[in-house]
Amino acid sequence: MYAILDIETTGGQYNEEGITEIAIYKFDGHEIVDQFISLVNPEKPIQPFVVKLTGINNAMLRSAPKFYEVAKRIIEITKDCVIVAHNAQFDYRILQTEFRRLGYDFESENLCTVELSKKLLPEQPSHSLGKLVRALGIPMSDRHRASGDAMATVKLFKMLLAKDQTREIVKSFIKTEVKSGISTKLKDLLESVPSATGVYYIHRQDGTIIFIGKSKNIKKRINQHFTATSRTNKKIQLEAFAVTYEETGTELIALLKETQEININKPVYNRISKKSPFQWSLYTEKDTNGYLNLTLRKTDKRKKEILSYTTYLEGRNELFRLSATFKLCQKYTGLYETENECFQFKINECDGACIQKVTTQDYNARVMELIAAKKINSKTMVIIDKGRTIEERSAILIEEGVYKGYAFYNLNYQIHNIDILKNILVPMTSSSEITKTIQSYIRKKKVLKIVEY
């Protein structure tokens, strides 16, 4: 008996995808004897390219059942079946990942129709599902939807079975190696860590730290290390003896602490990149008419930047927003190249700085306002955000542009001045990269409050 299936997902990072739709046809080798088709609420957003590909959007899934609500039906319909899918390694991995999140080890024999078609249909130039069914004249509807792709796989598989009447080839392609999941030792280590935001440390038996990481969900991230098949993760799985952790309440504190801890401990399996992640920066320069221009270019450590970005696109998008917020001319921000007036002036969204209708003093004051608002290099400020519990808040101290450290305090004890905060502060080292990290974080994500002094 075969369970022929197709799964659509949210897309995203490896082992972090969520199922958005699943279709399973139970097939006895001649006809379909049972079926299960359902949208699934993945409890996470769908990547835009996936929405475009499948037509499944977030709104469609709000009222759909969550995976735990359909898990029992999936187990029932696949019981004692060989799971068949086009690129079965992907669908089988996704199912195992979802069941693992529920604390259940899903295991089954599986068969890939890509591999089988390469053996039985070697003359075909392509073995992708779409091209294969077109070449073989197999009717197909609802491409890139689970039910359509699964039904096409049923018809393809039926044709492949007909080419292998003894079933010897099909049997040889069934993967009978059943993964036993993570070892008892690793399961015990996994049980010791929480599903909380923080920094974690993986140790050898002698106490040596071999890996340091941070996550919004420590348990989930450790589980990924213990189940991944990359060379580094296999070494971690072999050597891991203990896992310790520190909850940080916020991702920003976790990120800052991870950076410092890696630099101090230099764990053997952390890749320490000498290359800054902030490859693009925003600079100012005065043109021949005295106007301050903003330029986005490759980061130059010899010059003082206003803001830094990981990609050119991120910086350009931010520059569009800043231009609108501070009423800056797109000609002077490099967003619109022209010798004369900018396009925004033509549609009455620029007051004419580009053709000297605004004085250099007035225009440059806007640029300086942007710099004062966005640059933290000379500011004294406290970033207040959630803590490790609902009764707690976290505070990050920046003093005259220098990151001093972080602290946690109870809501019943308000922090009224910096001296009180310093008494409970966990001191941390600062650097230009740390400053850029903090700037980038508060630009992209919401915090509860920022208090400037």
JOQUIFEN-V667993 format. One record per helix or strand of 2 or more residues. SS is the DSSP state (H for helix, E for strand). FROM is the first residue (numbers start at 1). TO is the last residue. If there is no record, write none. Layout:
[[SS,FROM,TO] [SS,FROM,TO]]
//
This chain:
[[E,2,9] [E,19,27] [E,32,39] [H,48,54] [H,58,61] [H,67,78] [E,82,85] [H,88,101] [E,110,112] [H,113,120] [H,129,136] [H,146,163] [H,168,173] [H,184,191] [E,198,203] [E,209,215] [H,218,227] [H,231,239] [E,242,247] [H,251,265] [E,280,286] [E,292,298] [E,307,309] [H,312,325] [H,343,346] [H,353,355] [H,360,374] [E,381,386] [E,392,399] [E,402,410] [H,418,423] [E,426,427] [H,432,444] [E,449,452]]
//
